[in-house]
Amino acid sequence: MKELSLQEKMSIKMLLEAGKKYPAIAATLNLNLRTVEKWGLIIKKGGDMNSPMGCPRTGRLSTFDKCIKDQIDYYRPSDKGWGALLSK
């Protein structure tokens, strides 16, 4: 699946503001309906239209409490391969 350009996302936004429905936008821009729906919802919620794809930059388990990360570090040596790797 190719990543949409900012121009394509702006086109979706303009067509939504003009009152067009998702199927009409998908047909006009020659895009997948699900892709248009996804970006339409992001746009309606005021989300970042230029957000990068992939894992968050903060890393795995970044939103977890420190005590949980400490427990993972405690158990990992006794059971190789258990738990996600943490960046120090």
ZIKAKA-V435663 format. One record per residue. N is the residue number from 1. SS is DSSP state (h for helix, s for strand, l for the rest). Layout:
# ZIKAKA-V435663
n=N ss=SS
n=N ss=SS
This chain:
# ZIKAKA-V435663
n=1 ss=l
n=2 ss=l
n=3 ss=l
n=4 ss=l
n=5 ss=l
n=6 ss=h
n=7 ss=h
n=8 ss=h
n=9 ss=h
n=10 ss=h
n=11 ss=h
n=12 ss=h
n=13 ss=h
n=14 ss=h
n=15 ss=h
n=16 ss=h
n=17 ss=h
n=18 ss=l
n=19 ss=l
n=20 ss=l
n=21 ss=l
n=22 ss=h
n=23 ss=h
n=24 ss=h
n=25 ss=h
n=26 ss=h
n=27 ss=h
n=28 ss=h
n=29 ss=h
n=30 ss=l
n=31 ss=l
n=32 ss=l
n=33 ss=h
n=34 ss=h
n=35 ss=h
n=36 ss=h
n=37 ss=h
n=38 ss=h
n=39 ss=h
n=40 ss=h
n=41 ss=h
n=42 ss=h
n=43 ss=h
n=44 ss=h
n=45 ss=l
n=46 ss=l
n=47 ss=l
n=48 ss=l
n=49 ss=l
n=50 ss=l
n=51 ss=l
n=52 ss=l
n=53 ss=l
n=54 ss=l
n=55 ss=l
n=56 ss=l
n=57 ss=l
n=58 ss=l
n=59 ss=l
n=60 ss=l
n=61 ss=l
n=62 ss=l
n=63 ss=l
n=64 ss=l
n=65 ss=l
n=66 ss=h
n=67 ss=h
n=68 ss=h
n=69 ss=h
n=70 ss=h
n=71 ss=h
n=72 ss=h
n=73 ss=h
n=74 ss=h
n=75 ss=h
n=76 ss=h
n=77 ss=l
n=78 ss=l
n=79 ss=l
n=80 ss=l
n=81 ss=l
n=82 ss=l
n=83 ss=l
n=84 ss=l
n=85 ss=l
n=86 ss=l
n=87 ss=l
n=88 ss=l
